[in-house]
Amino acid sequence: MPMAEITPLHPVAPAPRDTSIELVCPAGTPAALATAVEAGADAIYFGFRDRTNARNFPGLNFNEKEAAEAVATCKAKGVKSMIAVNTYPDAGDDTIWRRAVDVAADLDVEAVILCDMGLAAYAAKKHPNLRLHLSVQASASNPEAAKFYQEAFGVRRVVLPRVMSVAEIAELTQAIAPIETEVFVFGGLCVMAEGRCCLSSYATGLSPNKDGVCSPASHVRYEQEGDVMVSRLGEFTINRFDAGESAGYPTLCKGRFHSKARSGHLFEDPTSLDATTILPDLKAAGVKALKVEGRQRGKAYVAQVVRSLRAAIDGETRTADPATRHLMEGQGRTEGAYRRDWR
């Protein structure tokens, strides 16, 4: 009896990568950077281990040697490297901020992300070939602001604050072309005017805008009062959790407070941004890059989120990935101000 013909199995080819828009991913450590590269990032942003970046937490960030190795890794893999120098220098002493810009320029990074006008002026004059991106810390959200930074300092891209709707983003992007826009699509959601928030510095004396620490761990305390877990930031009670309730991190703007007749999250709910389902809308709005928040997060977060967004950008899926829910603050996701459904 003749043997049946066997058709060889061929692996399904992955969807071609969409190169029309960049996936910009975070790295708080060299290990997280390597993970982001392998997971499909187009660009990776990271910072130095000092006050010059807005995620200045113990155990995070890169020294100069590690930064050089990170840039080399990115170049070898065809991934863009970006260094964030995105806090505001001390008045009269911007030495470490200028050095951070100098080191980044010497490393030949794709771009430096900054917010301070004085530092932007220094970078433009000292390193005219260095590509400058305007950090979300600058909170530039209108054509006049974006064009000012471009005309004065040659800024090529503006990272938009997380308080704009898709329609507003589209209008702004069109108005400031050829300046590029970059928007956050996943991670921690800040509803404050970024770069201008003083809540954490009021409570702790350390500024997210100047020291790079919002709700620093050194000022966080958890205390058990009977069956209730109390979380505090400095001398302020941020939340009280009943028995069996998950005790979240005490970020002041995400605490529960009493106000007149009601209690609850008066500033912001503890939830995370996930714009996966509206990526086509953001692309149609003309944005150049999609940014993931999370330099303080570990390799598992980077791997899962980057792979999920890579698949969504490349057209393999248009739904939010259920596997990312456990990585979200409060186990909840929102499209934030992009939809602005409450209007």
Secondary structure, DSSP 4 states (H G I P E B T S, - for coil): -PPPPPPPP-PPPPPPP--SSEEEEE-SSHHHHHHHHHHT-SEEEE-BSSTTSS---TT-SB-HHHHHHHHHHHHHHT-EEEEEE-SPPBTTB-HHHHHHHHHHHHTT-SEEEE--HHHHHHHHHH-TTS-EEE-GGG---SHHHHHHHHHHH---EEEPPTT--HHHHHHHHHHHTTSEEEEEEEEE---S-TT---HHHHHHS--TTTTS-SS-GGGEEEEEETTEEEEEETTEEEEEE-TTS------GGGS-EEETTEEE-SS--S-EEE-GGGHHHHHHTT-SEEEE--TTS-HHHHHHHHHHHHHHHTTS--S--GGGGGGSGGG-EE-GGGT-TT-
